[in-house]
Structures are given as C-alpha cells and as structure tokens.
C-alpha cells in the first residue's frame, strides 16, 4: 500500500505522546494489562537499587510492588505469562502467552546454530539432556544444583561453569524446558507442558510472514515511537503512521491505533521519576537523542575510569524532559538507599524521585 507523507510534529508533542503511550503516567491497573500493552517486559538480574523489570513497571502499574512481575509470571494455577528470550536477540523477557507460537522458529534456529551459549547441544550435553528431561517428567522442576555433572572450561565471560548449567541453558533457549519458578536468582526448570496451558502450546504455528509481522509490531508496541527498517515497514505498513520531528530528518513510526494519543494536548505534570536504564521510552538511543536532546549510556559494562554518570545511574524525567540522573545503591541489610551521585547536584526534583524510589524499596535515604 502507498503510505501518506509523514506528519511533522513538535518535539514537545512527541515527548508527551511517548509518556502517555508507554504508560508512564500509571496507566495500568495490573501487571497483566501492562504486559499486554507493551508486548513484553525485559528482565535483568542486576540488583543495585532494584531490578530492571521493577523499575520499568513501578511507574506504569498502580500499586506495583517489588517482584510483582515474577509473582504474576510464576503464579500458581493457570498462567498468563512466561519467561523467554526475544526472538531477535538474547534478551530475557516476560511475555504474554500469545507470544509462544511466534518464538518457535527462533528456537528451532538456535538448535542448529554453533553458538556455545544457545546453540546445538554437544554430545555430552545431549546425553545429559536425555536424563534431565526424563527426571523432570517424573520429579518435576529441577535446578542445575539438582543435577550431578562435571565442571567445564569457560569459553567466554558468560559461559556456564558446569555441564548441567550449559545443558539447561541450551534446552531453555530451544524451548524444550521453561522456567517453572525462581528462588532468588536460581531458576527451576520444567517441561513446557507442565508450565504453560495446553491452549498456548497447541496454538497453530504461524507462517514466517506472520511471525515477521508480529516481531515488527512488537517493536512498536514496546517503544510506541520508533525507527523501522525497510523489511519491518513492508510487513506492517497498514498498521503504522509515519511522523517526523520539527527540525529533524529521521522518519519515525507509531501505531495507527495510537494516533488519538498524539493529538492529546495536556501538558506534562507528572512527578519526577527515575527511569530504568532499558526503559521502553529511552531504549533506542538514536530516538532518545533526537526526541529528548538527552545522551544516555548505561554504564554497567563501562570500565570505572570511563564512566560519566555511574555504574547504574538512573535517568531523571521531570515535566516532560530528561534533566539529569541519580546513581543510587541499595543497602538491603541496613535498609538504606545510598546516593552516590546526582545531576543536577541540588535538584529538588532529583530529591523527590530518590525519595520515591526509597519508599518503593522499603528503605530510608542515606
């Protein structure tokens, strides 16, 4: 189909749209609603001042508490969500059940790949996998510590140290086991048929074109305003509207169903917020710089001497602008939230945002 010429929008209008469309005004009554709207929530194990997924959801889900996402995903009874890696990356995410069929092609591709992290099983791993899957069928969920296996040499920094860990990890990437529950950072795996409802497991396998369309739409569901590759645009042209920012050349796209939000003209009055480093609103750094005039780099993997803000510095959003950051660290034992650095140095907005985070974590400020 022929796409209309892009609509030019002001930067302030686009910023208000992003805040509303990604749900940052506390739009959702529960985790399930947020997950359906965003398509997924990225999961990260690092816990300096709360985990990534909790930072993402605490501003979006009214009354959200730490670990509510995990309680939702791994609740007893009929599940509505599960953990898995996104089909076009190795990022771990919480996903609604309707994502399961669209992950199948990526799972099959990993089974054939040469990746030591997620690819085909070695001969040793295949032998162990046979025993592990049989045990799960009989005993239920298992973690790597429940399985005797030899230690192995690490091929890279993220490699597993035991045969049991590498085998379970690959079986998970291939969709042959799923995370049934967690005990802290420890994962307990079980067979998919014992984790997901039969309706999800038996859903028709989509065509490659249907999955390509789902992946492209997932990107926009997550970010709401994004750059699209030509291949992505081809499969969802009927679902999107092009826009450009005043004074910028880059073409952005939003979902046609989000158009009413673009036309809302209310000014941003939100309380100051510390935003997750991988929050949907700033995930694409090119869009972040064009839209917010804000250069941000997550410095977890940056050597200390080269860090500009801090190991886990959280961007500070206030009145429709990113005005700085706060690098904070939770002392769980003392129940204190320690401020390592902030910018602006004496910002009242930063102080309020830090106090809000401390309350969320059940801590006082230090």
BAPA-992222 format. One record per residue (C-alpha): residue number from 1; x, y, z negated. Coordinates in pm, 1 decimal, padded with zeros to 6 digits. Layout:
BEGIN
[pt NUM; [X; Y; Z]]
...
//
This chain:
BEGIN
[pt 1; [00000.0; 00000.0; 00000.0]]
[pt 2; [00110.7; 00362.3; 00059.3]]
[pt 3; [00199.4; 00540.0; -00264.0]]
[pt 4; [00099.3; 00902.0; -00319.7]]
[pt 5; [00367.3; 01168.0; -00360.6]]
[pt 6; [00485.5; 01190.3; -00721.3]]
[pt 7; [00315.3; 01430.0; -00957.6]]
[pt 8; [00553.7; 01680.6; -01118.5]]
[pt 9; [00514.5; 01708.2; -01494.4]]
[pt 10; [00675.3; 01929.3; -01755.8]]
[pt 11; [00929.2; 01781.6; -01992.7]]
[pt 12; [00716.5; 01864.9; -02296.9]]
[pt 13; [00413.7; 01693.0; -02139.8]]
[pt 14; [00619.0; 01380.2; -02067.3]]
[pt 15; [00751.9; 01374.1; -02423.5]]
[pt 16; [00401.1; 01393.8; -02572.0]]
[pt 17; [00292.7; 01119.0; -02335.1]]
[pt 18; [00576.2; 00887.6; -02443.7]]
[pt 19; [00498.9; 00936.3; -02811.0]]
[pt 20; [00129.7; 00857.4; -02759.1]]
[pt 21; [00169.3; 00580.5; -02502.8]]
[pt 22; [00425.6; 00382.5; -02704.4]]
[pt 23; [00207.7; 00406.1; -03014.3]]
[pt 24; [00441.9; 00617.1; -03226.5]]
[pt 25; [00152.1; 00805.6; -03380.3]]
[pt 26; [00049.9; 00496.9; -03578.8]]
[pt 27; [-00185.8; 00379.4; -03307.8]]
[pt 28; [-00234.5; 00016.6; -03411.1]]
[pt 29; [-00439.5; -00140.7; -03686.5]]
[pt 30; [-00231.4; -00458.6; -03695.7]]
[pt 31; [00075.2; -00633.0; -03556.8]]
[pt 32; [-00125.1; -00833.0; -03302.1]]
[pt 33; [-00260.7; -00512.3; -03144.3]]
[pt 34; [00086.6; -00358.6; -03121.3]]
[pt 35; [00228.3; -00675.8; -02967.1]]
[pt 36; [-00045.5; -00690.9; -02704.2]]
[pt 37; [00008.2; -00326.5; -02613.3]]
[pt 38; [00388.9; -00332.3; -02596.9]]
[pt 39; [00417.0; -00680.3; -02445.4]]
[pt 40; [00695.7; -00776.8; -02685.7]]
[pt 41; [00895.3; -00650.6; -02983.6]]
[pt 42; [01270.1; -00701.1; -02975.4]]
[pt 43; [01418.7; -00895.1; -03268.2]]
[pt 44; [01766.3; -00833.4; -03406.9]]
[pt 45; [01925.3; -00998.4; -03713.6]]
[pt 46; [02137.6; -00699.6; -03824.7]]
[pt 47; [02003.6; -00562.4; -04151.2]]
[pt 48; [02182.4; -00247.8; -04261.2]]
[pt 49; [01877.6; -00041.5; -04354.8]]
[pt 50; [01600.7; -00272.5; -04234.9]]
[pt 51; [01581.9; -00484.2; -03920.7]]
[pt 52; [01525.2; -00353.7; -03569.7]]
[pt 53; [01177.9; -00504.4; -03534.3]]
[pt 54; [01060.8; -00348.2; -03860.5]]
[pt 55; [01191.8; -00004.4; -03761.1]]
[pt 56; [01003.1; -00036.0; -03431.6]]
[pt 57; [00672.8; -00137.2; -03590.7]]
[pt 58; [00663.4; 00063.6; -03912.7]]
[pt 59; [00572.3; 00382.3; -03723.6]]
[pt 60; [00319.9; 00208.4; -03499.3]]
[pt 61; [00123.3; -00028.2; -03724.8]]
[pt 62; [-00071.2; 00131.6; -04006.6]]
[pt 63; [00026.4; -00009.9; -04346.4]]
[pt 64; [00315.4; -00210.0; -04197.5]]
[pt 65; [00548.2; -00381.0; -04448.5]]
[pt 66; [00893.7; -00529.4; -04402.0]]
[pt 67; [00879.5; -00870.5; -04230.9]]
[pt 68; [00513.1; -00833.4; -04129.4]]
[pt 69; [00610.3; -00923.5; -03772.8]]
[pt 70; [00767.2; -01251.3; -03886.5]]
[pt 71; [00467.7; -01326.1; -04106.6]]
[pt 72; [00244.6; -01275.9; -03803.7]]
[pt 73; [00457.4; -01486.9; -03568.7]]
[pt 74; [00507.6; -01777.3; -03809.8]]
[pt 75; [00179.2; -01772.5; -03997.2]]
[pt 76; [00007.2; -02096.4; -04086.9]]
[pt 77; [-00277.3; -02210.5; -03866.6]]
[pt 78; [-00347.5; -02115.1; -03507.3]]
[pt 79; [-00058.3; -01897.5; -03390.2]]
[pt 80; [-00095.9; -01590.2; -03173.4]]
[pt 81; [00273.1; -01523.8; -03102.0]]
[pt 82; [00614.8; -01687.4; -03083.4]]
[pt 83; [00984.7; -01604.3; -03062.5]]
[pt 84; [01181.5; -01644.1; -02743.3]]
[pt 85; [01434.4; -01482.7; -02515.0]]
[pt 86; [01312.5; -01244.3; -02248.8]]
[pt 87; [01325.0; -01398.7; -01901.0]]
[pt 88; [01562.6; -01141.3; -01752.0]]
[pt 89; [01803.3; -01115.4; -02048.1]]
[pt 90; [01923.2; -01298.3; -02357.5]]
[pt 91; [01738.7; -01057.0; -02588.5]]
[pt 92; [01529.0; -01231.5; -02851.7]]
[pt 93; [01174.1; -01102.1; -02888.4]]
[pt 94; [00836.7; -01170.6; -03043.8]]
[pt 95; [00586.7; -01235.2; -02762.6]]
[pt 96; [00211.7; -01297.5; -02740.4]]
[pt 97; [00101.2; -01642.6; -02624.0]]
[pt 98; [00018.6; -01534.2; -02269.7]]
[pt 99; [00391.2; -01483.6; -02207.4]]
[pt 100; [00468.6; -01856.3; -02238.1]]
[pt 101; [00387.4; -01963.4; -01878.9]]
[pt 102; [00597.1; -01680.4; -01736.1]]
[pt 103; [00908.4; -01791.4; -01927.2]]
[pt 104; [00914.8; -02136.4; -01767.1]]
[pt 105; [01113.8; -02050.2; -01455.6]]
[pt 106; [01385.4; -01877.5; -01660.3]]
[pt 107; [01402.4; -02178.8; -01892.8]]
[pt 108; [01448.6; -02419.6; -01601.6]]
[pt 109; [01717.0; -02195.6; -01450.1]]
[pt 110; [01910.9; -02194.3; -01778.6]]
[pt 111; [01906.9; -02575.8; -01786.5]]
[pt 112; [02109.1; -02571.2; -01462.6]]
[pt 113; [02343.3; -02283.1; -01542.2]]
[pt 114; [02707.1; -02311.8; -01652.6]]
[pt 115; [02670.7; -02076.2; -01949.2]]
[pt 116; [02833.1; -02218.0; -02264.3]]
[pt 117; [02578.0; -02014.0; -02463.1]]
[pt 118; [02248.1; -02101.1; -02296.8]]
[pt 119; [02324.3; -02331.9; -02003.3]]
[pt 120; [02316.8; -02704.6; -01936.8]]
[pt 121; [02391.2; -02945.8; -02217.8]]
[pt 122; [02729.0; -03114.8; -02231.5]]
[pt 123; [02743.3; -03494.8; -02253.4]]
[pt 124; [02790.8; -03472.1; -02632.4]]
[pt 125; [02503.1; -03225.2; -02666.5]]
[pt 126; [02272.9; -03447.3; -02458.2]]
[pt 127; [02339.3; -03745.6; -02685.3]]
[pt 128; [02276.4; -03537.7; -02996.6]]
[pt 129; [01965.6; -03377.0; -02841.0]]
[pt 130; [01804.4; -03718.3; -02791.8]]
[pt 131; [01844.8; -03795.8; -03161.8]]
[pt 132; [01736.6; -03449.8; -03275.9]]
[pt 133; [01417.7; -03445.9; -03068.1]]
[pt 134; [01325.3; -03792.4; -03196.1]]
[pt 135; [01376.7; -03677.8; -03554.9]]
[pt 136; [01160.0; -03368.2; -03500.8]]
[pt 137; [00881.2; -03582.9; -03359.4]]
[pt 138; [00887.2; -03790.3; -03677.2]]
[pt 139; [01003.2; -03549.1; -03950.1]]
[pt 140; [00900.9; -03202.1; -03835.1]]
[pt 141; [01109.1; -02881.9; -03839.1]]
[pt 142; [01488.4; -02908.8; -03868.4]]
[pt 143; [01766.6; -02655.1; -03904.0]]
[pt 144; [02127.6; -02707.6; -03797.3]]
[pt 145; [02228.2; -02788.3; -04155.6]]
[pt 146; [01991.0; -03088.1; -04148.1]]
[pt 147; [02190.1; -03244.5; -03862.0]]
[pt 148; [02531.1; -03401.5; -03906.9]]
[pt 149; [02768.9; -03307.7; -03627.7]]
[pt 150; [03131.0; -03226.1; -03556.6]]
[pt 151; [03272.6; -02876.3; -03561.0]]
[pt 152; [03369.4; -02737.2; -03225.5]]
[pt 153; [03607.5; -02477.6; -03089.9]]
[pt 154; [03454.6; -02136.3; -03020.9]]
[pt 155; [03471.2; -02028.0; -02656.3]]
[pt 156; [03370.9; -01669.0; -02734.8]]
[pt 157; [03271.2; -01449.4; -03029.4]]
[pt 158; [02904.7; -01557.0; -03019.4]]
[pt 159; [02967.9; -01928.2; -02973.2]]
[pt 160; [02833.7; -02178.9; -03225.4]]
[pt 161; [03074.6; -02348.6; -03461.0]]
[pt 162; [02907.9; -02689.4; -03473.3]]
[pt 163; [02766.5; -02924.8; -03214.0]]
[pt 164; [02430.8; -02914.1; -03393.6]]
[pt 165; [02408.5; -02534.7; -03361.4]]
[pt 166; [02506.0; -02526.5; -02994.8]]
[pt 167; [02265.0; -02810.4; -02912.4]]
[pt 168; [01968.4; -02649.8; -03091.4]]
[pt 169; [02054.6; -02314.7; -02939.5]]
[pt 170; [02051.6; -02452.5; -02585.6]]
[pt 171; [01735.5; -02655.9; -02645.7]]
[pt 172; [01572.1; -02333.6; -02762.1]]
[pt 173; [01687.6; -02140.3; -02453.9]]
[pt 174; [01545.3; -02424.8; -02241.8]]
[pt 175; [01210.2; -02418.2; -02424.0]]
[pt 176; [01242.3; -02774.4; -02547.9]]
[pt 177; [01228.9; -02661.0; -02911.5]]
[pt 178; [01084.3; -02345.6; -03067.8]]
[pt 179; [01142.0; -02161.7; -03394.1]]
[pt 180; [00878.4; -02300.9; -03627.9]]
[pt 181; [00974.7; -02087.0; -03926.4]]
[pt 182; [01260.7; -01892.2; -04080.7]]
[pt 183; [01427.3; -01895.7; -04418.0]]
[pt 184; [01618.4; -01568.4; -04416.0]]
[pt 185; [01847.0; -01592.5; -04113.5]]
[pt 186; [01814.6; -01971.8; -04099.9]]
[pt 187; [01597.8; -02099.2; -03816.7]]
[pt 188; [01391.4; -02416.4; -03842.9]]
[pt 189; [01310.6; -02563.0; -03500.5]]
[pt 190; [01033.3; -02796.6; -03394.9]]
[pt 191; [00881.8; -02934.3; -03074.9]]
[pt 192; [00674.5; -02682.4; -02875.1]]
[pt 193; [00359.4; -02895.3; -02903.2]]
[pt 194; [00385.5; -02867.4; -03282.0]]
[pt 195; [00433.2; -02489.1; -03276.5]]
[pt 196; [00212.0; -02345.2; -03000.4]]
[pt 197; [-00158.5; -02404.0; -02939.9]]
[pt 198; [-00240.1; -02656.0; -02666.4]]
[pt 199; [-00413.4; -02387.0; -02460.0]]
[pt 200; [-00088.0; -02191.6; -02429.1]]
[pt 201; [00121.8; -02498.0; -02349.4]]
[pt 202; [-00126.4; -02624.5; -02089.1]]
[pt 203; [-00182.2; -02289.5; -01916.1]]
[pt 204; [-00132.9; -02307.3; -01537.2]]
[pt 205; [00224.4; -02247.0; -01423.2]]
[pt 206; [00230.9; -01913.6; -01239.0]]
[pt 207; [00388.3; -01867.3; -00897.1]]
[pt 208; [00723.9; -01692.4; -00869.5]]
[pt 209; [00543.8; -01384.5; -00734.3]]
[pt 210; [00305.1; -01380.7; -01031.5]]
[pt 211; [00593.4; -01404.0; -01276.3]]
[pt 212; [00787.7; -01129.6; -01095.5]]
[pt 213; [00479.2; -00909.6; -01126.2]]
[pt 214; [00442.3; -00995.6; -01495.9]]
[pt 215; [00808.2; -00909.8; -01565.1]]
[pt 216; [00783.7; -00574.8; -01385.7]]
[pt 217; [00462.2; -00485.9; -01569.9]]
[pt 218; [00619.9; -00595.9; -01898.3]]
[pt 219; [00891.1; -00334.1; -01849.6]]
[pt 220; [00629.9; -00059.1; -01818.3]]
[pt 221; [00412.1; -00195.8; -02098.0]]
[pt 222; [00716.7; -00174.4; -02323.7]]
[pt 223; [00853.6; 00167.6; -02218.1]]
[pt 224; [00538.1; 00329.5; -02065.6]]
[pt 225; [00755.2; 00567.5; -01857.0]]
[pt 226; [01043.5; 00407.7; -01668.9]]
[pt 227; [01258.1; 00389.9; -01360.7]]
[pt 228; [01170.7; 00096.5; -01134.8]]
[pt 229; [01388.6; -00097.1; -00894.0]]
[pt 230; [01262.0; -00137.9; -00538.6]]
[pt 231; [01184.6; -00507.1; -00598.7]]
[pt 232; [00984.7; -00422.1; -00912.4]]
[pt 233; [00790.5; -00149.1; -00735.8]]
[pt 234; [00697.1; -00380.8; -00448.9]]
[pt 235; [00513.1; -00622.6; -00677.4]]
[pt 236; [00327.1; -00368.2; -00894.5]]
[pt 237; [00273.4; -00070.8; -00660.4]]
[pt 238; [-00103.3; -00098.1; -00709.8]]
[pt 239; [-00068.2; -00067.1; -01088.5]]
[pt 240; [00161.3; 00236.0; -01117.3]]
[pt 241; [00173.4; 00611.3; -01059.2]]
[pt 242; [00495.7; 00798.7; -00969.8]]
[pt 243; [00598.1; 01118.2; -01150.5]]
[pt 244; [00899.5; 01347.1; -01158.2]]
[pt 245; [01014.4; 01580.6; -01432.3]]
[pt 246; [01037.5; 01951.5; -01358.8]]
[pt 247; [01391.8; 02029.4; -01251.9]]
[pt 248; [01489.3; 01662.5; -01214.3]]
[pt 249; [01518.9; 01440.6; -00908.1]]
[pt 250; [01473.6; 01095.3; -01060.6]]
[pt 251; [01139.4; 00930.2; -00993.2]]
[pt 252; [00966.9; 00770.1; -01291.7]]
[pt 253; [00659.6; 00548.1; -01308.3]]
[pt 254; [00379.3; 00495.2; -01553.3]]
[pt 255; [00088.4; 00254.2; -01561.6]]
[pt 256; [-00221.9; 00379.4; -01382.2]]
[pt 257; [-00420.6; 00282.5; -01694.3]]
[pt 258; [-00206.3; 00527.6; -01897.3]]
[pt 259; [-00299.6; 00831.1; -01684.3]]
[pt 260; [-00556.3; 00965.8; -01934.8]]
[pt 261; [-00279.5; 00989.8; -02196.4]]
[pt 262; [-00071.8; 01202.3; -01960.8]]
[pt 263; [-00348.3; 01462.7; -01944.8]]
[pt 264; [-00397.0; 01496.0; -02320.0]]
[pt 265; [-00259.3; 01832.5; -02424.0]]
[pt 266; [-00238.2; 01819.8; -02803.7]]
[pt 267; [00088.6; 01942.4; -02949.4]]
[pt 268; [00315.5; 01700.7; -03134.8]]
[pt 269; [00252.6; 01738.1; -03507.4]]
[pt 270; [00399.3; 01410.0; -03626.7]]
[pt 271; [00605.3; 01377.5; -03942.1]]
[pt 272; [00980.9; 01339.8; -03882.8]]
[pt 273; [01075.5; 00982.0; -03804.2]]
[pt 274; [01395.4; 00779.3; -03796.3]]
[pt 275; [01369.1; 00572.4; -03480.3]]
[pt 276; [01504.7; 00221.2; -03415.6]]
[pt 277; [01825.8; 00215.1; -03206.0]]
[pt 278; [01648.4; -00000.4; -02944.9]]
[pt 279; [01305.0; 00156.9; -02978.0]]
[pt 280; [01099.0; 00149.1; -02656.0]]
[pt 281; [01091.9; 00528.2; -02646.9]]
[pt 282; [01472.1; 00552.6; -02604.0]]
[pt 283; [01562.5; 00207.9; -02470.0]]
[pt 284; [01662.9; 00332.4; -02123.6]]
[pt 285; [01942.0; 00581.3; -02195.0]]
[pt 286; [01909.3; 00742.1; -01849.0]]
[pt 287; [01544.6; 00824.3; -01915.5]]
[pt 288; [01631.3; 00933.7; -02270.8]]
[pt 289; [01882.9; 01189.6; -02145.5]]
[pt 290; [01655.9; 01319.0; -01868.3]]
[pt 291; [01343.0; 01335.3; -02082.2]]
[pt 292; [01472.2; 01429.4; -02425.6]]
[pt 293; [01807.2; 01601.5; -02346.9]]
[pt 294; [01946.0; 01356.6; -02600.6]]
[pt 295; [02258.8; 01146.7; -02558.5]]
[pt 296; [02245.6; 00844.4; -02788.4]]
[pt 297; [02466.5; 00539.8; -02817.3]]
[pt 298; [02406.9; 00252.4; -03058.0]]
[pt 299; [02749.3; 00216.5; -03218.8]]
[pt 300; [02724.1; -00126.1; -03382.5]]
[pt 301; [02972.4; -00264.8; -03128.5]]
[pt 302; [03184.8; 00050.6; -03102.2]]
[pt 303; [03523.9; 00042.9; -03284.6]]
[pt 304; [03502.7; 00261.4; -03600.2]]
[pt 305; [03751.3; 00527.8; -03479.7]]
[pt 306; [03538.6; 00587.8; -03168.2]]
[pt 307; [03202.7; 00622.3; -03341.8]]
[pt 308; [03037.0; 00962.5; -03310.1]]
[pt 309; [02739.5; 00905.2; -03543.5]]
[pt 310; [02792.8; 00584.7; -03741.1]]
[pt 311; [02753.1; 00207.0; -03736.0]]
[pt 312; [02371.5; 00202.3; -03749.9]]
[pt 313; [02279.4; 00568.7; -03711.3]]
[pt 314; [01906.3; 00617.5; -03650.9]]
[pt 315; [01790.3; 00895.4; -03414.1]]
[pt 316; [01571.9; 01161.6; -03575.5]]
[pt 317; [01248.8; 01253.7; -03394.1]]
[pt 318; [01060.8; 01564.1; -03507.3]]
[pt 319; [00788.6; 01769.7; -03337.9]]
[pt 320; [00842.1; 01610.8; -03000.4]]
[pt 321; [01221.0; 01641.8; -02996.7]]
[pt 322; [01521.5; 01436.9; -03099.8]]
[pt 323; [01704.4; 01677.6; -03328.2]]
[pt 324; [01977.6; 01460.5; -03480.7]]
[pt 325; [02036.9; 01136.2; -03669.2]]
[pt 326; [02083.7; 00976.4; -04009.4]]
[pt 327; [02329.5; 00696.6; -04081.6]]
[pt 328; [02197.7; 00517.3; -04390.0]]
[pt 329; [02277.5; 00190.9; -04565.6]]
[pt 330; [02052.6; -00006.3; -04799.3]]
[pt 331; [02199.2; -00133.3; -05126.4]]
[pt 332; [01943.4; -00407.7; -05187.9]]
[pt 333; [02083.8; -00506.3; -05527.2]]
[pt 334; [02072.7; -00151.0; -05666.4]]
[pt 335; [01756.1; -00071.0; -05466.6]]
[pt 336; [01918.5; 00247.5; -05338.0]]
[pt 337; [01930.4; 00389.6; -04985.6]]
[pt 338; [02271.5; 00542.8; -04934.9]]
[pt 339; [02315.9; 00833.3; -04693.4]]
[pt 340; [02644.9; 00805.1; -04506.2]]
[pt 341; [02595.0; 01095.7; -04266.9]]
[pt 342; [02322.4; 01305.5; -04113.4]]
[pt 343; [02283.7; 01568.9; -03847.4]]
[pt 344; [02175.7; 01845.8; -03892.8]]
[pt 345; [02360.6; 01842.6; -04223.6]]
[pt 346; [02096.2; 02018.7; -04435.2]]
[pt 347; [01787.1; 01933.6; -04235.1]]
[pt 348; [01458.9; 01925.4; -04428.0]]
[pt 349; [01317.9; 01702.4; -04150.5]]
[pt 350; [01601.3; 01453.1; -04198.4]]
[pt 351; [01546.4; 01453.6; -04574.5]]
[pt 352; [01176.7; 01374.7; -04527.9]]
[pt 353; [01249.2; 01097.4; -04277.7]]
[pt 354; [01509.9; 00941.0; -04506.0]]
[pt 355; [01268.6; 00956.1; -04800.0]]
[pt 356; [01002.3; 00785.2; -04585.7]]
[pt 357; [01244.4; 00505.2; -04495.6]]
[pt 358; [01346.6; 00463.0; -04860.2]]
[pt 359; [00980.4; 00426.4; -04959.2]]
[pt 360; [00924.7; 00170.9; -04683.0]]
[pt 361; [01222.3; -00033.8; -04808.7]]
[pt 362; [01108.2; -00004.1; -05171.9]]
[pt 363; [01415.0; 00196.9; -05266.7]]
[pt 364; [01514.6; 00533.5; -05402.0]]
[pt 365; [01758.5; 00768.4; -05231.6]]
[pt 366; [02119.6; 00773.5; -05345.4]]
//
